[in-house]
Amino acid sequence: MYSALAAIAVADIAQIAQNLQELMSNNTMTRSFGSTWATSFIEAIDEYGCWCYFQDDHGRGRGPAANEVDAQCLKLHQGYECIIIDALEEGDAECVPWDEPYQSGSGLGLVASDPDNNNNANALRKSCARANRFNDCARRTCIVENFFIMQMFKVFLSGVEFDPSLKHSLGNWDRIDDCPTKQSPVEAEKECCGTYPHRFPFKLATLYGARNCCGELTYNPDVMECCAGNVVKLSC
C-alpha cells in the first residue's frame, strides 16, 4: 500500500489531468468512482486521516479534518449524509449513495480560471440532472462524487504534497487520539443546508441556540432573519 501512496505523492500532474478529463467526458460510465484511476486513488486514501472512509465505512469519520486531502473526504461525507437525509424525507429508504449506480454525465472538464470550481459545480448539477433523470439519489450522488474527484485534483494541482503518515495501516495514526471530538450535551435533529455539491448537515439546536438554513448558510433565527435573496440580516 505504501507504494501506491508514494506513487500519488510523486504522480505526474499532467497525466492525472488527462485521466480526469477522460473520466469527466465519459457519459457511458456508471459511477465516476468506478474508473480504474479513481478506484486506485480511493484505495490509496481509504482509512486515511479523520474522514477518508469509503463504502460501508461511511460514518466512521470524526473530529476536524487533518489536512487538505482529509478536508475533501469530510466534504464527501457531508454530501453522502445529506443525500441520505434528503432521500428519507422524500420517502426513499433505499438510497445508499456509495452503492448507487449513476451516469457520470458528459462534458465535465476542469476550468483553469475557476480556482474554486464554481463553474464546474454548476456544470455538474446540469449534466448529472440530464444523465440521471427521475432518480434523485443517482443525480445527487453523481454531483457529490464527481465534485470530490475534481476537488482532489485541484488539491494536488495546487502543489500540496501527499502525507502518507496519516494512513492508518502504517501505524502512525490513531482514529480516536488523533481525531478528537467535542461532546455536545445537546441532542438535536439534523437537517441539511445548501445546494449540492456544497450541501451539508447541521443541528437544529446547539449550545449556542437554534439554527436554521438560509440559502447556503445557517443562522440563529432567535437573533437574525433570512431575507430576500437568502441574505442573513438582523432585520429584513
URWO-V43226 format. One line per field, one symbol per residue. ss: DSSP state (H for helix, E for strand, - for the rest). phi: phi as a letter, one per 30 degrees, with the letter a starting at -180 (. if undefined). psi: psi as a letter, one per 20 degrees, with the letter a starting at -180 (. if undefined). A space follows every 10 residues. Layout:
ss: ???
phi: ???
psi: ???
This chain:
ss: -HHHHHHHH- --HHHHHHHH HHHHH----E -HHH-HHHHH HHHHH--E-- -E--HHH--- -------HHH HHHHHHHHHH HHHHHHHHH- ------HHH- --E------- -------HHH HHHHHHHHHH H----HHHHH HHHHHHHHHH HHHHHHH--- ---HHHEHHH ---------- ---------E EEE------E EEE-EE--EE -EEE--EEE- ----EEE--- EEE---
phi: .ddddddddc dddddddddd ddddccdcdc iddddddddd ddddcdhbic bdbbhddejd daidddaddd ddddddedde ddeddddddc icccdbedcd daddibicbc cddcdciddd ddddeddddd dbdibddddd dedddddedd ddddedddjd ddcddddddd icbceddcbd bcdcddcbdc bbbjceccdb dbddbbdcjd bbcbicbcac ddccbcceih cdbdad
psi: hhhhghhghj qohhgggggg gggiiojipo phiiqggggg ghhhjpmpbi inprciipii qqaqphahgh hhhghgghgg ghggggghhj jojionhijo qrpiarkorp ohjmhjkghh gghgggghgg ilqjnhgggg hgggghhggg hgghghhijp ppoiiiphii jipphghimq qoppiooqqq rqqrppjjqq qqpiprhjaq qrpndjqqro iihrqorpjl pprhp.
